[in-house]
Amino acid sequence: MKAVSRALVLATMLIPSAALAQQPRLSDEDRKAVVGEVIDYFRKNPEELVGAITAAKRPDAKNGPETFAGSAVDPWYGREDAPISIMVFSDYGCAPCNDVEKILDRLADARSDVKIVHRDYPVSGEHSVAASLDVIQAFNAKPRADWMALRRELMAKGVAPEYRIEALRAAGIDQTGETGTAVKLTLLKNRELARRAGVTTLPAVIVMKGDGVVPISGDVTEAGINEAIRLLSEN
């Protein structure tokens, strides 16, 4: 997608950005589909999946038993109160996804009115799932670990186990403990959020400003993202 038409912007302006930010609700059938289609890692480690789903069904969960209560915060950078938010659904094992991530890095460096939110959506295999878990856990660590350095290493070298270990070491992250349930829930939440947002192809970017929303997927270009920002800023 080399540019974003005004017609597309006007159509997507009907999609309230708040709806995309809501925590999605899953039926038991939907949850089984999530597990079966995406999280290969959890399929191979069923005891961990049971722990994650049990947490999501806690009767004391603030938003009800069918929400992803307690999921970890998605990694983000930029100005926290920036008027423009860009959500990126991406997979560290996907080369085109990593190219788009670099475009967004340049955009965030050049503009102070943009916030980038990473919705990790690993679909290329268990190694990419493990890489996303590493990054989300690093972002949510207290104190926060150097998740950006880890992310850059993964994008540059890949998600094979030996490269992930090297990336963690290069970022100075000692991540030898068990991955937290909240981190695992984040991947399940992002999968459902992608489904609700109509994401069918990676990489996918959703540009938001106020109530204006422009989704771009597949052929995501720097020109297309900038055009989306320009058109949203005019409305």
N, C-alpha and C positions, 0 to 999 in steps of 0.2 A: 504494500500500500504506500504509494509514493506521496500522496497528499490526502487530506481529509476534506470532503466536500461540505459546503454549508448545509446541504440537505441532510447529510448524516448527522451533523451537529444538532440541527433543529429536531430531528427525530429522537436523538438520544437525550436531548434536553428534557424529554418527558420522563426519563429514568431518574428519580431522586437519588442523589449521592448518599443520603442517609441510609437508604435501603441496602446499599452495598456494604455499609459499615456494620449493619446489624449482625449479631451472632446468628448463624443459620440454625434451623431446627431440623432434626433428622428423625424419620420413622425408623423402625427396626429394619425394614426392607432396604431403605436407603443406606443405612449404616453398613449392612452386609455387603451392598454393592461397592461402597467405598473401600472396604477391606479387601474384597475380591479383586477389584480392578487396579488399585493403586499401590497400596502399601505392602509390597512383597516382603519387606523386612519383617513386618508384623505377622504375615502369614507363616513365616519360618520361625517366628518366636511367639507362639500363641499366648504364652503366659503373660507377656508384656501387653499384648492387645487387650486381654481380659482386664488387666489393671487399668488401662486407659478408659475403656468403656464403662467400667464400674465407677470411675471417678465422674464421668459425664452424667451418670444416672443418680448421683448422690441426691437423696430426697431433700437435703437442705440447700441445694444449689439455688443461688439467688434468682436466676432467670428460669427456673423450672427444670424438670428432670430430663427434658429432651434437648437441652442446649449444651454447648461446649464450655460449661462453667469451669474456670480454673485453667484454661489454656494459656500458654505463654504468650508474651508480647511479640508480635512480628517485628523483625529487624527493620529499622528505618534510619534515615539520615536526612539532613537538611534542616531548615528552620521549622521548629515544632508547630508554630502557628501560621505557617505559610499559606497564602490564599489558594495556591495550586497544589493539589495532591496527585501523585502519579503512583498507582498500584501496578506492580509488575509480577505476573505469574511466570515463574522461571524454574529451570532445572539445571543444576551445575554440571550435569552430564550431557547437556545439549549445547553444541557449539553456537548455533544461531542465538540461543538464549543469552549466552555469555557476551556475544557481540552487542546485543541490546542493552545488557547491563552496563557495558562500557560507554554506550551512548548516554545512558542516564547519569553515569558518573560525571561525564563532561558537562551535561546540562546542569546538574546540581552545583558543579564548580563555578559555572558561568552565571547562575541566577540565584538570587537570594530569596525569591518568592516561590520556591519549589520545595516540596517535601517528597521524598521517594520512600515508598512502603513496599517491602519485599514480602510477597506471598509465596513462600516456597511451595512448589508444586512438582515434586520429583516423580517422573513417570518412566524414566529410562532404565530403571533397575534398582536393586537393593543398595548398590554402592552410592548412587545419587541420593537415595533416601538417607543413608547414613551421613552423607556430607551435609545435607540440609539439617539433620538433627544436630550435628556438630555446631553449625553456624547459629542456629536458634538458641541452643544452650549457651554458647559463648556470649550472645547478645544479652541473655537474661541472667548471666552470672552476676553475683554481687561480691566484690565490685565487678563491673562489666569487663569482660575480656576483650582483647583486640580482635573483634569479629570481622572488621573490615580487612585487616591483614590476612586473616584466614580465608575470607571470601576471595581476595585477589589471588592467593596461591592456588586455590581450587580452580578458579577460572583459567589460570595460566597453565596448570599442570594436569588437571583431571581429577577424577574421583575414585580411582583404583585405591585399594587399601593402603598400599605403600606410599602413594602420593598424599593421601589424607593424613597419614602419620607425619609425613614430612611437612605438610602445610600447618598442622597443629604445632609442630616444633618450631617452625619458622615464625609463627605468630606468638610464640612464647606461651602457649596454652597447654596446661596439664589437664587433659580431659580423659582421665582413665577411669572415672567413676561411672555409675549407672546413669543412663539418660533418664531425666525426670519425666513423669507422666504428663505434666503440663506441656512439655516440649512435644511429646508424641501427639497429644490432642491438637496441637497447632496444625500439624500436617493434615489431620482428618478435617479440621475446620476449614482449611484453605481449599481442600478438594471440594467440599460442599459449596463453599463460596464461589469457586470457579464455575461449578455447575449452574448455580443460580444466576451468575452473571453472563452465562452463555459462552464461556470460554471452551472452545473445542480444539484449538490448535495453539501450540507453543512456538515462540514466545508470545505472550499476550500482555498488553498494556492498557490500563484504563486511566484516562486523564480526567480529572474532576476539578471544577471550580464552582463554588456555590452549588446550585442545583443542576448545573450543566455537566454532562458526562459524555465522553467520547471513548468508545472501546476500539482498540486496534489489535489485530492478531495476525499471526503468520508472518507476512512481509512487513515487519515493523521497521521504519526508517527514521533517521534523525529529522528529515524534512517533514515526515508525517506527524511526528510528535510535536514539532514546533508549530506546524499548521493547526493542529488541534488546540494548542495553547492560545494561538492568535485568535482563532474563531471563538473560543470560549470567552476570551477576554473582551470581545466585541459585543457579547450578548449579556 
